[in-house]
Amino acid sequence: MEARVVGVDIGSVARGRLAWAAIDAPAPSLAGQGSDPETAVQTLAERLAAGGRAALVLEAPMSVPVPAAERADGWAALGRARTGEGNRAWSAGAGAGAPATGVAQAG
């Protein structure tokens, strides 16, 4: 049985930074694409209404990093850059707003 996968790259709708695409598997055929979250949901619902299987995949951070309790600097590392991301805190710039945007758009 085919399944539809709708992938959504979460971002600002007002600024045109949200995008989505849907494929029908196992033979990958494009079922739709766009920048309007409502049409992404409609594409997903279409498959479900027909009795098919569907999955919604969101590309958005939905968590914040917390340092391991075993770290020598413990809670002093809270809010610092994650390993491999240089010296910029995870919450600097877009990092702080991205989880909130993702949670709001996923709801």
N, CA, C and O atoms as a MOPAC input file, in Angstrom:
PM7 MOZYME 1SCF
protein

 N      0.84400 1    -1.18200 1     0.00000 1
 C      0.00000 1     0.00000 1     0.00000 1
 C      0.88800 1     1.24300 1     0.00000 1
 O      1.88300 1     1.32200 1     0.72100 1
 N      0.50800 1     2.18700 1    -0.80900 1
 C      1.26200 1     3.43600 1    -0.86500 1
 C      1.07300 1     4.24900 1     0.40700 1
 O      0.05500 1     4.14400 1     1.09200 1
 N      2.05700 1     5.04400 1     0.69600 1
 C      1.98800 1     5.97900 1     1.81500 1
 C      2.40700 1     7.34700 1     1.31000 1
 O      3.28900 1     7.46400 1     0.45900 1
 N      1.78100 1     8.35600 1     1.82900 1
 C      2.14100 1     9.72600 1     1.46800 1
 C      2.97800 1    10.30400 1     2.60400 1
 O      2.62500 1    10.17600 1     3.77600 1
 N      4.07700 1    10.93200 1     2.24700 1
 C      4.93000 1    11.60300 1     3.21700 1
 C      4.92900 1    13.09300 1     2.87100 1
 O      5.30300 1    13.49100 1     1.76800 1
 N      4.50200 1    13.90100 1     3.83500 1
 C      4.48000 1    15.35100 1     3.65900 1
 C      5.55900 1    15.93000 1     4.56400 1
 O      5.46500 1    15.84000 1     5.78800 1
 N      6.57200 1    16.51700 1     3.96600 1
 C      7.66700 1    17.13000 1     4.71300 1
 C      7.50300 1    18.63800 1     4.72100 1
 O      7.30000 1    19.25300 1     3.67400 1
 N      7.59200 1    19.23700 1     5.91300 1
 C      7.42000 1    20.67600 1     6.05000 1
 C      8.67800 1    21.27000 1     6.66400 1
 O      9.11300 1    20.85400 1     7.73800 1
 N      9.26000 1    22.24500 1     5.97400 1
 C     10.39700 1    22.99400 1     6.50200 1
 C      9.80800 1    24.22400 1     7.17600 1
 O      9.42500 1    25.18500 1     6.51000 1
 N      9.74000 1    24.18700 1     8.50500 1
 C      9.10800 1    25.23700 1     9.29500 1
 C      9.87800 1    26.54400 1     9.13800 1
 O     11.10900 1    26.55200 1     9.12200 1
 N      9.14800 1    27.63800 1     9.02200 1
 C      9.73600 1    28.96600 1     8.92400 1
 C      8.64500 1    30.01700 1     8.91700 1
 O      7.46200 1    29.68900 1     9.01000 1
 N      9.02600 1    31.24800 1     8.81000 1
 C      8.07500 1    32.35600 1     8.83000 1
 C      7.17900 1    32.31900 1     7.59600 1
 O      7.66000 1    32.44400 1     6.47000 1
 N      5.87400 1    32.14800 1     7.80900 1
 C      4.91600 1    32.15100 1     6.70700 1
 C      4.85900 1    33.55300 1     6.09500 1
 O      4.83800 1    33.70100 1     4.87300 1
 N      4.83300 1    34.57200 1     6.94600 1
 C      4.73500 1    35.95300 1     6.47200 1
 C      5.91100 1    36.33600 1     5.57700 1
 O      5.75100 1    37.13500 1     4.65400 1
 N      7.07200 1    35.78400 1     5.83800 1
 C      8.26500 1    36.10900 1     5.05100 1
 C      8.53600 1    35.09600 1     3.94400 1
 O      9.57000 1    35.15700 1     3.28000 1
 N      7.60900 1    34.16900 1     3.74800 1
 C      7.77500 1    33.17800 1     2.69300 1
 C      8.84800 1    32.15800 1     2.96900 1
 O      9.46500 1    31.63900 1     2.03900 1
 N      9.08300 1    31.85900 1     4.23800 1
 C     10.16500 1    30.94100 1     4.60200 1
 C      9.67100 1    29.56600 1     5.02100 1
 O     10.44500 1    28.77300 1     5.55700 1
 N      8.41000 1    29.26900 1     4.79000 1
 C      7.89600 1    27.93400 1     5.02300 1
 C      7.76200 1    27.26100 1     3.66800 1
 O      7.30400 1    27.87600 1     2.70500 1
 N      8.15800 1    26.01300 1     3.59500 1
 C      8.02600 1    25.25900 1     2.35000 1
 C      7.65000 1    23.82700 1     2.69000 1
 O      7.99400 1    23.31700 1     3.75700 1
 N      6.94400 1    23.18900 1     1.77800 1
 C      6.57800 1    21.79300 1     1.98800 1
 C      6.57300 1    21.05700 1     0.65200 1
 O      6.44400 1    21.65300 1    -0.41700 1
 N      6.71600 1    19.74900 1     0.75700 1
 C      6.61600 1    18.88200 1    -0.41300 1
 C      6.04900 1    17.55300 1     0.05400 1
 O      6.28400 1    17.13400 1     1.18700 1
 N      5.30500 1    16.89400 1    -0.81600 1
 C      4.71700 1    15.59600 1    -0.50700 1
 C      5.09900 1    14.60800 1    -1.59000 1
 O      5.09100 1    14.92200 1    -2.78000 1
 N      5.43400 1    13.39900 1    -1.14700 1
 C      5.70400 1    12.32400 1    -2.10400 1
 C      4.84800 1    11.12600 1    -1.73700 1
 O      4.50200 1    10.91800 1    -0.57400 1
 N      4.51500 1    10.34700 1    -2.75000 1
 C      3.84400 1     9.07600 1    -2.53900 1
 C      4.89200 1     7.99200 1    -2.70300 1
 O      5.61600 1     7.96400 1    -3.69900 1
 N      4.97300 1     7.10800 1    -1.73500 1
 C      5.97600 1     6.04700 1    -1.72800 1
 C      5.25200 1     4.70300 1    -1.79200 1
 O      4.08800 1     4.63700 1    -1.39700 1
 N      5.86800 1     3.65400 1    -2.26000 1
 C      7.30600 1     3.47400 1    -2.43400 1
 C      7.84700 1     4.02700 1    -3.74700 1
 O      9.03900 1     4.32300 1    -3.82900 1
 N      7.01900 1     4.17700 1    -4.77500 1
 C      7.50700 1     4.77800 1    -6.01400 1
 C      7.47000 1     6.28700 1    -5.82200 1
 O      6.39600 1     6.88700 1    -5.86100 1
 N      8.62000 1     6.90500 1    -5.61600 1
 C      8.60600 1     8.33500 1    -5.26400 1
 C      8.05000 1     9.21400 1    -6.38300 1
 O      8.71600 1     9.48900 1    -7.38100 1
 N      6.82100 1     9.63700 1    -6.18100 1
 C      6.22100 1    10.57400 1    -7.12300 1
 C      5.74200 1    11.79100 1    -6.35200 1
 O      5.15800 1    11.66500 1    -5.27500 1
 N      5.98900 1    12.95400 1    -6.89900 1
 C      5.62300 1    14.20100 1    -6.24700 1
 C      4.10400 1    14.33600 1    -6.21800 1
 O      3.44500 1    14.30500 1    -7.25700 1
 N      3.55700 1    14.48800 1    -5.00100 1
 C      2.10900 1    14.62900 1    -4.83400 1
 C      1.71000 1    16.08600 1    -4.63200 1
 O      0.52800 1    16.42100 1    -4.70900 1
 N      2.67600 1    16.94600 1    -4.37800 1
 C      2.38400 1    18.35500 1    -4.19300 1
 C      3.54900 1    19.06600 1    -3.54700 1
 O      4.45900 1    18.43800 1    -3.00600 1
 N      3.51100 1    20.38600 1    -3.61100 1
 C      4.53400 1    21.22100 1    -2.97900 1
 C      3.99400 1    22.62700 1    -2.86600 1
 O      3.04200 1    22.98900 1    -3.55600 1
 N      4.59500 1    23.41900 1    -2.00100 1
 C      4.15200 1    24.79200 1    -1.87400 1
 C      4.72800 1    25.49400 1    -0.66800 1
 O      5.67300 1    25.01900 1    -0.03900 1
 N      4.13900 1    26.63700 1    -0.35700 1
 C      4.60800 1    27.43800 1     0.77100 1
 C      3.46200 1    27.80700 1     1.71600 1
 O      3.64800 1    28.59700 1     2.64100 1
 N      2.30600 1    27.24600 1     1.48600 1
 C      1.12900 1    27.51500 1     2.30800 1
 C      0.87800 1    26.31600 1     3.22100 1
 O      0.64200 1    25.21500 1     2.72400 1
 N      0.92300 1    26.49900 1     4.54200 1
 C      0.72600 1    25.35200 1     5.43700 1
 C     -0.64400 1    24.69900 1     5.28500 1
 O     -0.78200 1    23.49900 1     5.52100 1
 N     -1.65500 1    25.46600 1     4.89700 1
 C     -2.98500 1    24.88400 1     4.75100 1
 C     -3.02300 1    23.84100 1     3.63400 1
 O     -3.66900 1    22.80300 1     3.77500 1
 N     -2.33000 1    24.11500 1     2.52300 1
 C     -2.32600 1    23.13900 1     1.43300 1
 C     -1.51200 1    21.90300 1     1.79900 1
 O     -1.79600 1    20.81300 1     1.30200 1
 N     -0.51900 1    22.05000 1     2.64800 1
 C      0.23000 1    20.88100 1     3.12600 1
 C     -0.68900 1    19.96500 1     3.92400 1
 O     -0.66600 1    18.74700 1     3.75100 1
 N     -1.49200 1    20.55200 1     4.79100 1
 C     -2.43100 1    19.77400 1     5.59900 1
 C     -3.49300 1    19.14000 1     4.70900 1
 O     -3.87000 1    17.98800 1     4.92400 1
 N     -3.97400 1    19.86900 1     3.72400 1
 C     -4.97600 1    19.32300 1     2.80100 1
 C     -4.42700 1    18.12400 1     2.03400 1
 O     -5.14400 1    17.15000 1     1.80600 1
 N     -3.16400 1    18.19300 1     1.64000 1
 C     -2.53200 1    17.09600 1     0.91300 1
 C     -2.41200 1    15.86000 1     1.79800 1
 O     -2.60300 1    14.73700 1     1.33300 1
 N     -2.10000 1    16.06600 1     3.05000 1
 C     -2.02600 1    14.97600 1     4.01700 1
 C     -3.41900 1    14.38800 1     4.25900 1
 O     -3.59400 1    13.17000 1     4.22800 1
 N     -4.39600 1    15.24300 1     4.49600 1
 C     -5.76200 1    14.81000 1     4.78900 1
 C     -6.38600 1    14.06800 1     3.61400 1
 O     -7.16800 1    13.13700 1     3.80600 1
 N     -6.04100 1    14.47900 1     2.40300 1
 C     -6.55700 1    13.83000 1     1.19200 1
 C     -6.24300 1    12.34100 1     1.19500 1
 O     -7.10300 1    11.51300 1     0.89100 1
 N     -5.01100 1    12.01100 1     1.53900 1
 C     -4.59700 1    10.59900 1     1.55800 1
 C     -5.31100 1     9.85600 1     2.68400 1
 O     -5.77600 1     8.73200 1     2.49200 1
 N     -5.40000 1    10.48000 1     3.85700 1
 C     -6.06200 1     9.83500 1     4.99600 1
 C     -7.55000 1     9.62100 1     4.72100 1
 O     -8.10100 1     8.58100 1     5.08200 1
 N     -8.20200 1    10.59000 1     4.08800 1
 C     -9.62900 1    10.48000 1     3.78100 1
 C     -9.89600 1     9.34800 1     2.79200 1
 O    -10.98200 1     8.76700 1     2.78500 1
 N     -8.91300 1     9.03800 1     1.96400 1
 C     -9.05500 1     7.94800 1     0.99900 1
 C     -8.72500 1     6.59500 1     1.62000 1
 O     -8.69500 1     5.57800 1     0.92700 1
 N     -8.47600 1     6.58700 1     2.94600 1
 C     -8.16000 1     5.34000 1     3.63800 1
 C     -6.71300 1     4.92300 1     3.54100 1
 O     -6.36700 1     3.79700 1     3.90000 1
 N     -5.86200 1     5.80800 1     3.06200 1
 C     -4.44100 1     5.50500 1     2.92000 1
 C     -3.62900 1     5.86200 1     4.14800 1
 O     -4.14700 1     6.37800 1     5.13800 1
 N     -2.36200 1     5.57600 1     4.05500 1
 C     -1.43400 1     5.90700 1     5.13600 1
 C     -0.72300 1     7.20900 1     4.80200 1
 O     -0.49800 1     7.52700 1     3.63400 1
 N     -0.37000 1     7.96200 1     5.84700 1
 C      0.31900 1     9.23200 1     5.63800 1
 C      1.18300 1     9.54800 1     6.84300 1
 O      0.91000 1     9.10900 1     7.96000 1
 N      2.22300 1    10.31300 1     6.59700 1
 C      3.11200 1    10.76800 1     7.66400 1
 C      3.41700 1    12.23800 1     7.45000 1
 O      3.62400 1    12.69000 1     6.32400 1
 N      3.44300 1    12.97200 1     8.54600 1
 C      3.81500 1    14.38600 1     8.52900 1
 C      5.18500 1    14.49800 1     9.17000 1
 O      5.38300 1    14.05700 1    10.30200 1
 N      6.12700 1    15.08400 1     8.45300 1
 C      7.50000 1    15.22900 1     8.93000 1
 C      7.80600 1    16.71400 1     9.03400 1
 O      7.67700 1    17.44600 1     8.05300 1
 N      8.21000 1    17.16100 1    10.21300 1
 C      8.50700 1    18.57300 1    10.43800 1
 C      9.99500 1    18.77000 1    10.62600 1
 O     10.62400 1    18.07700 1    11.42600 1
 N     10.56300 1    19.71900 1     9.88600 1
 C     11.96900 1    20.08400 1    10.06000 1
 C     11.96600 1    21.35900 1    10.88400 1
 O     11.80500 1    22.46300 1    10.36400 1
 N     12.14800 1    21.17300 1    12.18700 1
 C     12.17800 1    22.31500 1    13.09200 1
 C     12.71500 1    21.84900 1    14.43600 1
 O     12.38600 1    20.75200 1    14.88800 1
 N     13.53400 1    22.66800 1    15.07600 1
 C     13.98600 1    22.28400 1    16.41900 1
 C     12.82400 1    22.37500 1    17.39300 1
 O     12.11900 1    23.38400 1    17.42600 1
 N     12.62000 1    21.34300 1    18.17600 1
 C     11.52900 1    21.32100 1    19.15100 1
 C     12.05200 1    21.08500 1    20.56700 1
 O     11.30200 1    20.72600 1    21.47400 1
 N     13.33200 1    21.29400 1    20.72500 1
 C     13.92900 1    21.10900 1    22.04800 1
 C     15.10900 1    22.06800 1    22.18800 1
 O     15.56500 1    22.66900 1    21.21500 1
 N     15.58000 1    22.19200 1    23.39600 1
 C     16.75800 1    23.02400 1    23.64800 1
 C     17.82000 1    22.15800 1    24.31600 1
 O     17.49200 1    21.25000 1    25.08000 1
 N     19.08200 1    22.43400 1    24.03400 1
 C     20.15100 1    21.61200 1    24.60800 1
 C     20.36700 1    21.90900 1    26.09300 1
 O     20.30700 1    23.05800 1    26.53300 1
 N     20.61500 1    20.85300 1    26.84000 1
 C     20.94800 1    20.97000 1    28.26700 1
 C     22.23300 1    20.18300 1    28.45600 1
 O     22.32100 1    19.03600 1    28.01900 1
 N     23.23700 1    20.78100 1    29.10200 1
 C     24.51000 1    20.07400 1    29.26600 1
 C     24.35500 1    18.81300 1    30.12500 1
 O     23.51500 1    18.75300 1    31.02300 1
 N     25.17600 1    17.82200 1    29.83100 1
 C     25.15700 1    16.57100 1    30.59100 1
 C     25.54200 1    16.83900 1    32.04100 1
 O     26.41300 1    17.66300 1    32.31800 1
 N     24.89900 1    16.15000 1    32.94700 1
 C     25.16200 1    16.32800 1    34.37000 1
 C     26.61000 1    15.97700 1    34.72000 1
 O     27.15900 1    16.48300 1    35.69800 1
 N     27.21700 1    15.11400 1    33.91900 1
 C     28.59000 1    14.67800 1    34.19500 1
 C     29.64200 1    15.71000 1    33.79900 1
 O     30.81600 1    15.53700 1    34.12600 1
 N     29.25100 1    16.77800 1    33.10300 1
 C     30.23300 1    17.78700 1    32.67200 1
 C     30.87700 1    18.44500 1    33.87400 1
 O     30.23200 1    18.70600 1    34.88900 1
 N     32.15400 1    18.70300 1    33.73200 1
 C     32.90600 1    19.32100 1    34.82000 1
 C     32.37900 1    20.72000 1    35.13900 1
 O     32.37300 1    21.12900 1    36.30000 1
 N     31.93800 1    21.45100 1    34.12000 1
 C     31.44800 1    22.80800 1    34.37100 1
 C     29.94000 1    22.84700 1    34.64100 1
 O     29.36900 1    23.92100 1    34.83200 1
 N     29.29700 1    21.66900 1    34.65600 1
 C     27.89200 1    21.54500 1    35.04800 1
 C     26.97400 1    22.60600 1    34.48300 1
 O     26.97500 1    22.87300 1    33.28100 1
 N     26.18200 1    23.21400 1    35.36700 1
 C     25.17700 1    24.19300 1    34.96000 1
 C     25.77600 1    25.47800 1    34.40100 1
 O     25.06500 1    26.26500 1    33.77700 1
 N     27.04700 1    25.70000 1    34.61000 1
 C     27.68600 1    26.89000 1    34.04300 1
 C     27.70100 1    26.82500 1    32.51200 1
 O     27.84800 1    27.85200 1    31.84800 1
 N     27.55000 1    25.62500 1    31.95600 1
 C     27.54600 1    25.45300 1    30.50300 1
 C     26.15800 1    25.66600 1    29.90100 1
 O     26.01200 1    25.65700 1    28.67800 1
 N     25.15000 1    25.85400 1    30.72800 1
 C     23.79400 1    26.05300 1    30.22500 1
 C     23.73200 1    27.31500 1    29.36100 1
 O     24.14700 1    28.38800 1    29.79900 1
 N     23.21800 1    27.18800 1    28.14300 1
 C     23.10900 1    28.32600 1    27.23500 1
 C     24.31100 1    28.53500 1    26.34500 1
 O     24.26900 1    29.37500 1    25.44600 1
 N     25.37400 1    27.80000 1    26.56900 1
 C     26.56500 1    27.93700 1    25.72200 1
 C     26.38400 1    27.20800 1    24.40400 1
 O     25.41300 1    26.47900 1    24.20100 1
 N     27.34600 1    27.42100 1    23.50900 1
 C     27.31200 1    26.75900 1    22.19900 1
 C     27.34500 1    25.24800 1    22.36300 1
 O     27.97800 1    24.71700 1    23.27600 1
 N     26.65000 1    24.57100 1    21.46100 1
 C     26.69000 1    23.11400 1    21.46000 1
 C     28.00600 1    22.65100 1    20.84500 1
 O     28.65700 1    23.40200 1    20.11900 1
 N     28.38800 1    21.43400 1    21.13400 1
 C     29.61700 1    20.86400 1    20.60100 1
 C     29.60300 1    20.94700 1    19.08300 1
 O     28.63600 1    20.53700 1    18.44200 1
 N     30.66800 1    21.47200 1    18.51700 1
 C     30.80400 1    21.56300 1    17.07400 1
 C     30.19700 1    22.81100 1    16.46000 1
 O     30.20800 1    22.95600 1    15.23800 1
 N     29.67200 1    23.71100 1    17.26800 1
 C     29.03500 1    24.91100 1    16.72700 1
 C     29.79100 1    26.18800 1    17.07000 1
 O     29.20200 1    27.26800 1    17.10200 1
 N     31.06600 1    26.07200 1    17.32000 1
 C     31.87300 1    27.25600 1    17.59400 1
 C     31.58300 1    27.83000 1    18.96200 1
 O     31.25200 1    27.09800 1    19.89400 1
 N     31.70900 1    29.15200 1    19.08500 1
 C     31.53000 1    29.77700 1    20.39500 1
 C     30.22700 1    30.56600 1    20.50800 1
 O     30.04800 1    31.31600 1    21.46800 1
 N     29.33100 1    30.41400 1    19.56300 1
 C     28.06000 1    31.13700 1    19.57800 1
 C     27.00000 1    30.30900 1    20.31300 1
 O     26.79800 1    29.13500 1    20.00200 1
 N     26.33800 1    30.91600 1    21.27000 1
 C     25.31100 1    30.22100 1    22.04300 1
 C     24.18700 1    29.72200 1    21.13400 1
 O     23.86400 1    30.37100 1    20.13900 1
 N     23.59700 1    28.58700 1    21.46600 1
 C     22.49900 1    28.03500 1    20.66600 1
 C     21.33900 1    29.02000 1    20.58000 1
 O     20.58000 1    29.00900 1    19.61100 1
 N     21.20100 1    29.87900 1    21.60500 1
 C     20.06600 1    30.79600 1    21.67300 1
 C     20.32400 1    32.14300 1    21.00500 1
 O     19.46400 1    33.02300 1    21.02500 1
 N     21.50100 1    32.30400 1    20.41900 1
 C     21.81100 1    33.56400 1    19.74700 1
 C     21.07400 1    33.63500 1    18.41200 1
 O     20.90000 1    32.61600 1    17.74300 1
 N     20.65200 1    34.80200 1    18.03400 1
 C     20.00300 1    34.99600 1    16.74200 1
 C     18.74200 1    34.17400 1    16.57300 1
 O     17.87300 1    34.15300 1    17.44500 1
 N     18.65400 1    33.49600 1    15.43800 1
 C     17.45200 1    32.72600 1    15.09800 1
 C     17.27100 1    31.50200 1    15.98800 1
 O     16.16700 1    30.96600 1    16.07400 1
 N     18.32600 1    31.05400 1    16.64600 1
 C     18.23900 1    29.85500 1    17.48300 1
 C     17.18700 1    29.93800 1    18.57000 1
 O     16.56200 1    28.93200 1    18.90400 1
 N     16.98100 1    31.12300 1    19.12600 1
 C     16.01200 1    31.27500 1    20.20900 1
 C     14.57600 1    31.26000 1    19.70200 1
 O     13.69100 1    30.75600 1    20.39300 1
 N     14.32800 1    31.78900 1    18.53400 1
 C     12.96500 1    31.86000 1    18.01800 1
 C     12.52200 1    30.62800 1    17.25800 1
 O     11.32300 1    30.37700 1    17.14200 1
 N     13.45800 1    29.85400 1    16.73900 1
 C     13.10700 1    28.69500 1    15.91700 1
 C     12.27600 1    27.65500 1    16.65800 1
 O     11.30300 1    27.15800 1    16.08900 1
 N     12.60900 1    27.29900 1    17.90300 1
 C     11.75500 1    26.30400 1    18.59200 1
 C     10.32500 1    26.80900 1    18.79300 1
 O      9.37800 1    26.03600 1    18.64400 1
 N     10.15300 1    28.07900 1    19.12600 1
 C      8.81000 1    28.62600 1    19.32700 1
 C      8.01900 1    28.60800 1    18.02100 1
 O      6.83200 1    28.28100 1    18.02400 1
 N      8.65400 1    28.95200 1    16.92000 1
 C      7.98500 1    28.92000 1    15.61700 1
 C      7.57000 1    27.49700 1    15.27400 1
 O      6.45700 1    27.26400 1    14.80100 1
 N      8.45900 1    26.55500 1    15.51300 1
 C      8.16800 1    25.15000 1    15.21900 1
 C      7.00900 1    24.62700 1    16.03600 1
 O      6.13600 1    23.94200 1    15.50300 1
 N      6.98300 1    24.93500 1    17.31900 1
 C      5.89800 1    24.47800 1    18.18500 1
 C      4.56800 1    25.09400 1    17.74600 1
 O      3.55400 1    24.40000 1    17.67700 1
 N      4.57100 1    26.37900 1    17.45200 1
 C      3.33200 1    27.04400 1    17.04700 1
 C      2.80400 1    26.49600 1    15.71900 1
 O      1.59800 1    26.29200 1    15.58000 1
 N      3.67100 1    26.25800 1    14.75300 1
 C      3.22500 1    25.77700 1    13.45400 1
 C      2.86900 1    24.30500 1    13.46700 1
 O      2.05600 1    23.85500 1    12.65900 1
 N      3.46900 1    23.54800 1    14.37700 1
 C      3.13300 1    22.11400 1    14.48700 1
 C      1.77400 1    21.91700 1    15.13000 1
 O      1.10900 1    20.91100 1    14.88200 1
 N      1.35400 1    22.87300 1    15.95700 1
 C      0.07900 1    22.74900 1    16.66700 1
 C     -1.03100 1    22.98700 1    15.76900 1
 O     -2.18700 1    22.92500 1    16.18700 1

